[in-house]
Amino acid sequence: MTSNTEYFARYEAIAAISARMLSAARRALWTDLMPLQDEYRHMVDALKDAETGVKLDEVERARKYDLIRQILADDAAIRDLANPRMATLSALFAGRPARVLKELYGAR
């Protein structure tokens, strides 16, 4: 069982790493973002285990939802920044897989 203090410390740590990820994305430091994503996933997985047995009062639930909203807003902003980058990468590879398969296996 996790104490509420530990529980919120986990959420706040996730919010902090999320803010660092957004900062890296805003500066287009995509290689810096990758290890932060790994750390983020690890923290979220650990939080899932900590959820068991935690009882929150109304004020704590509001605090939790505020943290979740902040994390989700950061995530949405990161996705908005990454989407043009992903579109550029997709355009670079467009048509290549089909051409490679055709070369490997012929027009069957």
C-alpha positions, -999 to +999 in steps of 0.1 A: +000+000+000+013+034-009+007+065+012-011+094-003+021+115+000+041+088-020+012+085-045+012+123-052+050+123-053+047+098-082+022+120-101+043+151-095+074+133-108+055+122-139+043+158-144+079+170-141+093+146-166+064+154-189+073+191-187+110+182-195+098+162-225+078+192-237+108+215-232+129+191-253+103+189-280+099+227-282+137+230-287+135+201-313+159+180-292+144+148-304+173+126-293+170+140-258+133+132-258+138+094-263+154+086-229+129+109-212+101+089-228+116+057-214+118+073-179+082+085-183+069+050-192+087+035-163+072+060-139+037+054-153+041+017-150+052+021-114+022+043-107-002+016-119+010-006-091+008+022-066-029+028-073-040-002-053-054+008-019-051+045-023-081+064-010-085+100-020-108+126-005-124+153-027-095+177-024-070+150-033-091+138-063-091+174-076-054+176-071-049+143-090-071+155-119-052+188-121-020+168-124-035+145-150-048+175-170-013+191-169+003+158-181-022+154-209-018+190-220+020+184-222+014+152-241-009+169-266+016+198-271+044+172-277+023+154-302+015+187-320+053+195-322+062+159-333+035+155-359+052+178-385+085+159-379+067+125-383+050+138-415+085+147-429+099+113-420+069+096-436+073+116-468+109+105-470+099+068-468+068+070-489+067+045-517+100+029-507+086-002-489+065-012-520+094-006-543+117-027-521+092-056-520+088-054-557+125-056-562+129-084-538+100-106-549+094-093-584+060-083-598+040-115-588 
